[in-house]
């Protein structure tokens, strides 16, 4: 198998990057409330289904994590 196939780069949507950046910038000790997180996302025009689609993708890829009513910043994108 070609090594280039196994090292596939994941391209992040700009909205996913924005959500990661919000969590990184505004979290305290890597955490922030989900309601505050949503408000910052709304300021960037990431709302409703768009918010959840991109937030879930960021969580699935391991950048963010939802714990109860909090969002945790796990890692930055390169």
The 8 nearest C-alpha neighbors of each residue, nearest first, counted from 0:
[[1, 2, 4, 5, 3, 6, 7, 8],
 [0, 2, 3, 4, 5, 6, 7, 8],
 [3, 1, 4, 5, 0, 6, 7, 8],
 [4, 2, 6, 1, 5, 7, 0, 8],
 [3, 5, 2, 1, 6, 7, 0, 8],
 [4, 6, 2, 3, 7, 1, 0, 8],
 [7, 5, 3, 4, 8, 2, 1, 9],
 [8, 6, 5, 4, 9, 3, 2, 10],
 [7, 9, 10, 6, 5, 4, 3, 11],
 [10, 8, 11, 7, 60, 6, 12, 76],
 [11, 9, 8, 12, 13, 7, 16, 15],
 [10, 12, 15, 9, 13, 16, 14, 76],
 [11, 13, 15, 14, 16, 10, 53, 17],
 [14, 12, 16, 15, 17, 11, 18, 53],
 [15, 13, 17, 16, 12, 18, 53, 45],
 [16, 14, 18, 53, 12, 17, 13, 57],
 [17, 15, 13, 19, 14, 18, 20, 12],
 [16, 18, 14, 20, 15, 19, 13, 21],
 [19, 17, 21, 15, 20, 16, 14, 22],
 [20, 18, 16, 22, 17, 21, 23, 15],
 [19, 21, 17, 23, 18, 22, 24, 16],
 [22, 20, 18, 24, 23, 19, 25, 17],
 [23, 21, 19, 26, 20, 25, 24, 72],
 [22, 24, 20, 21, 26, 25, 72, 19],
 [23, 25, 21, 22, 20, 26, 19, 27],
 [26, 24, 22, 21, 23, 27, 31, 36],
 [27, 25, 30, 31, 29, 22, 23, 24],
 [26, 28, 29, 30, 31, 25, 24, 23],
 [29, 27, 30, 26, 31, 72, 71, 25],
 [28, 30, 72, 26, 27, 71, 31, 23],
 [31, 29, 71, 26, 27, 28, 70, 72],
 [32, 30, 26, 70, 69, 27, 33, 71],
 [31, 33, 69, 35, 34, 68, 70, 36],
 [32, 34, 69, 36, 68, 35, 70, 37],
 [33, 35, 37, 36, 32, 38, 68, 69],
 [36, 34, 38, 32, 37, 33, 39, 31],
 [35, 37, 33, 39, 34, 38, 32, 40],
 [38, 36, 40, 34, 35, 39, 41, 33],
 [39, 37, 41, 35, 40, 36, 34, 42],
 [38, 40, 42, 36, 41, 37, 35, 43],
 [39, 41, 37, 43, 45, 38, 42, 36],
 [42, 40, 44, 38, 45, 43, 39, 46],
 [41, 43, 39, 40, 44, 38, 45, 37],
 [42, 44, 40, 41, 45, 39, 17, 46],
 [45, 43, 41, 42, 46, 40, 50, 39],
 [46, 44, 41, 50, 40, 43, 49, 14],
 [45, 47, 50, 41, 49, 44, 48, 40],
 [48, 46, 50, 49, 51, 45, 52, 41],
 [49, 47, 51, 50, 52, 46, 53, 45],
 [48, 50, 52, 47, 46, 51, 45, 53],
 [51, 49, 46, 45, 47, 48, 53, 52],
 [50, 52, 54, 48, 53, 49, 55, 47],
 [53, 51, 49, 55, 50, 54, 48, 56],
 [54, 52, 56, 15, 55, 50, 51, 57],
 [53, 55, 51, 57, 56, 52, 50, 58],
 [56, 54, 58, 52, 53, 57, 51, 59],
 [55, 57, 59, 53, 58, 54, 60, 52],
 [58, 56, 54, 60, 62, 55, 59, 63],
 [59, 57, 63, 55, 61, 64, 56, 60],
 [58, 60, 56, 61, 57, 55, 62, 63],
 [61, 59, 57, 58, 62, 56, 63, 55],
 [60, 62, 58, 59, 63, 57, 73, 64],
 [63, 61, 74, 73, 57, 58, 60, 75],
 [64, 62, 58, 72, 73, 71, 57, 61],
 [63, 65, 71, 58, 70, 66, 72, 73],
 [64, 66, 70, 69, 71, 67, 63, 68],
 [67, 65, 69, 68, 70, 64, 71, 33],
 [66, 68, 69, 65, 70, 33, 32, 64],
 [67, 69, 33, 32, 66, 70, 65, 34],
 [70, 68, 32, 33, 66, 67, 31, 65],
 [69, 71, 65, 31, 33, 30, 64, 32],
 [72, 70, 30, 64, 29, 63, 73, 65],
 [71, 73, 63, 29, 22, 23, 74, 30],
 [74, 72, 62, 63, 71, 61, 64, 75],
 [75, 73, 62, 72, 76, 63, 61, 19],
 [76, 74, 62, 77, 19, 73, 23, 20],
 [77, 75, 74, 16, 62, 19, 11, 20],
 [76, 75, 74, 16, 11, 10, 9, 8]]
